[in-house]
Amino acid sequence: MEIDPLNSLKRSLDQLLQADTSIKRKNKKVFDQKKELFINLINQFEITLTRSYLIEKDFRINLSKYDENFYQIIDSLILLAFNKEIYEILSFYFYDRYNPDGSKNSLVIEETGEEIFLDSIEDLWRVVLSINPKLFDEEG
């Protein structure tokens, strides 16, 4: 028999506070759900790229031909889900953000000449939202 963690938490709070408590689940907004999915997508793809790189570096096993179809599928889905401009920013984040020597490249906004360093997925998230603020709304 599986114990519901919320019931266990409720009993503990009841005992601690010596009162009858109630716990309500708060549903995440669509925007927050989409942000979580976006961050998870970026994290998982980055982990996969890093794993392939490390296998090649440490064991001299080149998986690029093996993984190529997988990466093409993901690239196509990203292009399908987002516009070309966002696709190019994501490609920069995955493939061009770091040089082989470990130095960082910046993203340059052509219209303003502004340089942006994408140090984290949160930075990437903000840039994507600045391009298309309604992308992750309920309708987007």
PASEBA-1860 file (N, C-alpha, C; in nm, 3 decimals):
! residues 140
1> MEIDPLNS> 0.084/-0.119/0.000/0.000/0.000/0.000/0.088/0.124/0.000 ~ 0.064/0.211/-0.096/0.144/0.333/-0.111/0.086/0.444/-0.024 ~ 0.173/0.514/0.047/0.130/0.622/0.134/0.136/0.753/0.056 ~ 0.028/0.830/0.062/0.022/0.959/-0.005/0.107/1.059/0.075 ~ 0.207/1.121/0.011/0.293/1.215/0.083/0.217/1.334/0.139 ~ 0.111/1.378/0.071/0.035/1.492/0.123/-0.039/1.456/0.251 ~ -0.092/1.334/0.258/-0.159/1.291/0.381/-0.060/1.282/0.496 ~ 0.058/1.231/0.465/0.162/1.223/0.567/0.203/1.362/0.615
9> LKRSLDQL> 0.218/1.454/0.521/0.252/1.592/0.556/0.141/1.656/0.639 ~ 0.016/1.633/0.599/-0.098/1.689/0.673/-0.100/1.639/0.816 ~ -0.081/1.508/0.836/-0.079/1.452/0.972/0.033/1.514/1.055 ~ 0.150/1.530/0.993/0.263/1.589/1.065/0.234/1.734/1.104 ~ 0.177/1.809/1.011/0.141/1.948/1.043/0.033/1.955/1.150 ~ -0.066/1.866/1.141/-0.171/1.862/1.244/-0.111/1.839/1.382 ~ -0.018/1.745/1.392/0.046/1.715/1.520/0.133/1.831/1.566 ~ 0.209/1.888/1.474/0.299/1.998/1.510/0.222/2.121/1.557
17> LQADTSIK> 0.117/2.156/1.483/0.041/2.277/1.513/-0.074/2.252/1.611 ~ -0.100/2.124/1.638/-0.211/2.084/1.723/-0.341/2.150/1.675 ~ -0.361/2.138/1.544/-0.481/2.194/1.481/-0.511/2.112/1.357 ~ -0.633/2.125/1.310/-0.672/2.056/1.188/-0.633/2.145/1.070 ~ -0.544/2.097/0.988/-0.496/2.176/0.874/-0.551/2.118/0.744 ~ -0.542/2.197/0.641/-0.578/2.147/0.508/-0.468/2.190/0.410 ~ -0.442/2.104/0.314/-0.340/2.132/0.214/-0.407/2.131/0.078 ~ -0.382/2.235/0.002/-0.438/2.243/-0.131/-0.324/2.244/-0.233
25> RKNKKVFD> -0.344/2.168/-0.339/-0.246/2.169/-0.448/-0.268/2.294/-0.530 ~ -0.160/2.360/-0.563/-0.168/2.478/-0.646/-0.126/2.439/-0.788 ~ -0.215/2.456/-0.880/-0.184/2.424/-1.019/-0.092/2.531/-1.077 ~ 0.009/2.485/-1.148/0.100/2.580/-1.212/0.030/2.643/-1.331 ~ 0.064/2.767/-1.356/0.011/2.836/-1.473/0.076/2.776/-1.597 ~ 0.008/2.789/-1.708/0.058/2.735/-1.834/0.196/2.791/-1.864 ~ 0.216/2.920/-1.838/0.346/2.984/-1.862/0.456/2.914/-1.783 ~ 0.430/2.887/-1.656/0.530/2.822/-1.571/0.556/2.679/-1.616
33> QKKELFIN> 0.451/2.610/-1.659/0.469/2.474/-1.709/0.555/2.473/-1.835 ~ 0.530/2.569/-1.925/0.606/2.576/-2.049/0.751/2.615/-2.020 ~ 0.772/2.704/-1.923/0.909/2.740/-1.887/0.983/2.618/-1.834 ~ 0.918/2.542/-1.750/0.979/2.421/-1.694/1.013/2.321/-1.805 ~ 0.922/2.303/-1.900/0.947/2.213/-2.013/1.063/2.263/-2.099 ~ 1.067/2.393/-2.124/1.175/2.453/-2.204/1.309/2.430/-2.136 ~ 1.317/2.459/-2.008/1.443/2.443/-1.933/1.485/2.296/-1.931 ~ 1.389/2.206/-1.913/1.420/2.063/-1.914/1.471/2.020/-2.051
41> LINQFEIT> 1.409/2.067/-2.157/1.452/2.035/-2.293/1.596/2.080/-2.316 ~ 1.626/2.202/-2.280/1.760/2.257/-2.300/1.861/2.179/-2.215 ~ 1.827/2.153/-2.089/1.915/2.076/-2.000/1.947/1.938/-2.057 ~ 1.844/1.867/-2.097/1.864/1.730/-2.146/1.946/1.727/-2.275 ~ 1.919/1.821/-2.364/1.995/1.825/-2.489/2.141/1.861/-2.462 ~ 2.163/1.954/-2.372/2.300/1.993/-2.337/2.375/1.877/-2.270 ~ 2.308/1.803/-2.184/2.370/1.686/-2.120/2.408/1.583/-2.226 ~ 2.320/1.562/-2.323/2.347/1.466/-2.430/2.468/1.509/-2.514
49> LTRSYLIE> 2.474/1.637/-2.549/2.588/1.688/-2.625/2.719/1.674/-2.547 ~ 2.713/1.706/-2.420/2.832/1.697/-2.334/2.877/1.553/-2.321 ~ 2.783/1.462/-2.305/2.817/1.320/-2.294/2.889/1.272/-2.420 ~ 2.838/1.308/-2.536/2.901/1.268/-2.662/3.043/1.325/-2.674 ~ 3.056/1.453/-2.634/3.187/1.517/-2.639/3.285/1.446/-2.546 ~ 3.242/1.416/-2.425/3.332/1.352/-2.328/3.370/1.210/-2.370 ~ 3.278/1.137/-2.429/3.310/1.002/-2.477/3.415/1.009/-2.587 ~ 3.400/1.109/-2.674/3.499/1.125/-2.780/3.635/1.167/-2.723
57> KDFRINLS> 3.632/1.260/-2.629/3.757/1.310/-2.570/3.827/1.204/-2.485 ~ 3.752/1.136/-2.400/3.812/1.041/-2.306/3.846/0.906/-2.368 ~ 3.758/0.858/-2.457/3.776/0.723/-2.510/3.803/0.718/-2.660 ~ 3.808/0.836/-2.722/3.830/0.846/-2.867/3.725/0.767/-2.947 ~ 3.603/0.771/-2.898/3.492/0.708/-2.968/3.405/0.820/-3.024 ~ 3.400/0.829/-3.156/3.323/0.934/-3.222/3.182/0.882/-3.249 ~ 3.085/0.939/-3.178/2.946/0.898/-3.194/2.867/0.990/-3.287 ~ 2.935/1.081/-3.355/2.863/1.181/-3.434/2.777/1.119/-3.543
65> KYDENFYQ> 2.826/1.018/-3.612/2.744/0.954/-3.716/2.627/0.879/-3.653 ~ 2.650/0.819/-3.539/2.545/0.746/-3.468/2.437/0.841/-3.418 ~ 2.477/0.955/-3.363/2.384/1.051/-3.303/2.324/1.148/-3.403 ~ 2.376/1.155/-3.525/2.335/1.257/-3.621/2.184/1.259/-3.645 ~ 2.122/1.144/-3.666/1.977/1.142/-3.690/1.900/1.194/-3.569 ~ 1.945/1.157/-3.452/1.882/1.205/-3.328/1.888/1.358/-3.321 ~ 2.005/1.415/-3.349/2.020/1.561/-3.344/1.939/1.629/-3.453 ~ 1.928/1.568/-3.570/1.847/1.626/-3.677/1.700/1.628/-3.639
73> IIDSLILL> 1.654/1.523/-3.573/1.516/1.519/-3.528/1.490/1.631/-3.428 ~ 1.579/1.645/-3.331/1.562/1.750/-3.230/1.569/1.888/-3.294 ~ 1.665/1.909/-3.383/1.674/2.038/-3.452/1.545/2.069/-3.528 ~ 1.491/1.970/-3.595/1.367/1.990/-3.671/1.250/2.023/-3.579 ~ 1.241/1.954/-3.466/1.133/1.981/-3.372/1.147/2.121/-3.311 ~ 1.269/2.161/-3.281/1.291/2.296/-3.227/1.252/2.400/-3.331 ~ 1.292/2.379/-3.456/1.256/2.472/-3.563/1.104/2.475/-3.583 ~ 1.040/2.361/-3.572/0.896/2.353/-3.585/0.825/2.426/-3.471
81> AFNKEIYE> 0.876/2.412/-3.350/0.811/2.471/-3.232/0.838/2.621/-3.218 ~ 0.955/2.665/-3.264/0.994/2.805/-3.250/1.020/2.862/-3.389 ~ 1.042/2.991/-3.397/1.074/3.049/-3.527/1.224/3.036/-3.556 ~ 1.264/3.075/-3.676/1.403/3.057/-3.718/1.501/3.136/-3.629 ~ 1.460/3.255/-3.589/1.546/3.339/-3.505/1.576/3.272/-3.371 ~ 1.476/3.216/-3.309/1.495/3.146/-3.181/1.574/3.018/-3.203 ~ 1.548/2.948/-3.311/1.625/2.828/-3.346/1.775/2.862/-3.355 ~ 1.807/2.973/-3.420/1.948/3.013/-3.433/2.011/3.048/-3.299
89> ILSFYFYD> 1.934/3.108/-3.210/1.985/3.139/-3.076/2.009/3.011/-2.997 ~ 1.916/2.916/-3.009/1.935/2.787/-2.941/2.056/2.713/-2.997 ~ 2.073/2.719/-3.128/2.191/2.656/-3.190/2.319/2.721/-3.139 ~ 2.318/2.853/-3.129/2.434/2.922/-3.072/2.461/2.873/-2.930 ~ 2.356/2.863/-2.850/2.370/2.820/-2.712/2.433/2.681/-2.703 ~ 2.386/2.590/-2.788/2.437/2.453/-2.784/2.576/2.438/-2.844 ~ 2.602/2.503/-2.956/2.720/2.470/-3.035/2.829/2.577/-3.039 ~ 2.793/2.703/-3.021/2.891/2.810/-3.042/2.919/2.896/-2.920
97> RYNPDGSK> 2.854/2.868/-2.811/2.871/2.951/-2.691/3.013/2.944/-2.637 ~ 3.075/2.826/-2.645/3.212/2.808/-2.597/3.303/2.773/-2.713 ~ 3.424/2.824/-2.707/3.529/2.787/-2.803/3.599/2.662/-2.751 ~ 3.673/2.594/-2.839/3.746/2.474/-2.794/3.841/2.499/-2.677 ~ 3.893/2.623/-2.668/3.986/2.655/-2.558/3.914/2.692/-2.429 ~ 3.778/2.690/-2.431/3.701/2.720/-2.311/3.656/2.864/-2.299 ~ 3.707/2.951/-2.385/3.663/3.091/-2.380/3.519/3.101/-2.431 ~ 3.452/3.210/-2.389/3.310/3.225/-2.421/3.290/3.322/-2.537
105> NSLVIEET> 3.191/3.292/-2.617/3.146/3.382/-2.722/3.020/3.452/-2.675 ~ 2.999/3.571/-2.726/2.877/3.643/-2.694/2.783/3.638/-2.813 ~ 2.659/3.659/-2.783/2.556/3.671/-2.884/2.543/3.820/-2.914 ~ 2.553/3.859/-3.039/2.547/4.001/-3.075/2.414/4.029/-3.143 ~ 2.341/4.124/-3.088/2.215/4.168/-3.146/2.250/4.266/-3.256 ~ 2.223/4.228/-3.380/2.265/4.308/-3.495/2.207/4.449/-3.494 ~ 2.080/4.463/-3.458/2.014/4.594/-3.463/2.077/4.694/-3.367 ~ 2.119/4.647/-3.250/2.169/4.738/-3.147/2.319/4.725/-3.124
113> GEEIFLDS> 2.379/4.616/-3.170/2.520/4.592/-3.143/2.546/4.542/-3.002 ~ 2.441/4.517/-2.928/2.453/4.471/-2.789/2.508/4.329/-2.785 ~ 2.601/4.307/-2.692/2.658/4.174/-2.670/2.590/4.110/-2.550 ~ 2.548/3.988/-2.566/2.483/3.915/-2.457/2.559/3.785/-2.435 ~ 2.598/3.761/-2.311/2.661/3.635/-2.275/2.554/3.545/-2.213 ~ 2.542/3.428/-2.266/2.444/3.331/-2.215/2.515/3.238/-2.117 ~ 2.514/3.278/-1.991/2.583/3.201/-1.887/2.497/3.089/-1.830 ~ 2.367/3.097/-1.851/2.278/2.995/-1.794/2.156/2.979/-1.882
121> IEDLWRVV> 2.078/2.877/-1.849/1.954/2.855/-1.921/1.856/2.969/-1.893 ~ 1.863/3.026/-1.774/1.778/3.141/-1.742/1.809/3.259/-1.834 ~ 1.939/3.282/-1.864/1.976/3.387/-1.959/1.916/3.358/-2.097 ~ 1.926/3.234/-2.139/1.869/3.192/-2.267/1.718/3.213/-2.267 ~ 1.653/3.176/-2.159/1.508/3.194/-2.143/1.469/3.340/-2.162 ~ 1.544/3.431/-2.097/1.513/3.574/-2.107/1.529/3.625/-2.250 ~ 1.633/3.579/-2.320/1.655/3.622/-2.458/1.542/3.572/-2.547 ~ 1.503/3.447/-2.530/1.394/3.390/-2.610/1.266/3.469/-2.584
129> LSINPKLF> 1.237/3.501/-2.458/1.117/3.579/-2.427/1.124/3.721/-2.482 ~ 1.244/3.779/-2.487/1.255/3.914/-2.541/1.226/3.917/-2.691 ~ 1.253/3.806/-2.758/1.225/3.797/-2.901/1.076/3.775/-2.926 ~ 1.016/3.687/-2.847/0.875/3.657/-2.864/0.809/3.644/-2.726 ~ 0.766/3.756/-2.669/0.711/3.754/-2.533/0.588/3.666/-2.516 ~ 0.513/3.641/-2.622/0.391/3.562/-2.611/0.412/3.415/-2.644 ~ 0.536/3.375/-2.668/0.567/3.238/-2.711/0.517/3.134/-2.611 ~ 0.526/3.164/-2.482/0.493/3.065/-2.381/0.362/3.098/-2.308
137> DEEG> 0.282/3.186/-2.366/0.149/3.212/-2.310/0.059/3.094/-2.338 ~ -0.061/3.100/-2.286/-0.156/2.990/-2.306/-0.185/2.967/-2.453 ~ -0.190/3.074/-2.532/-0.221/3.059/-2.674/-0.097/3.021/-2.755 ~ 0.025/3.054/-2.704/0.148/3.036/-2.779/0.192/2.894/-2.796
END
